[in-house]
Amino acid sequence: MRAVDIPGWFAWIFLGLVALQVLGLVPIIHRLRGLDSAVRFEARLDLLDAVGGLLLFGGGLLSLLVAESWLWIAVPGWMLMTAGYAIKGVHWLRARRTAA
């Protein structure tokens, strides 16, 4: 038995967030098939973000549903999201400098 009982509706919220992340993969995959290399590069960064979010929410969902801790799955997800946002930030700063 768990020390703290978490309501069942909280697991449904996590499941809904995971479903939204999976649905978000569809436009990213379409952009990965495009001809423009810049669009494909941005799609790869968005794919890093989406997969990181899936790992983050999946680790949280598994931790709620299973008696043992699965939060270790969320750590690589957080790292993927951090790397994706860092690369996006560097590209944004470079584009801003060349425009100024």
Beta strands, then each sheet from edge to edge (+ up, - down):
end
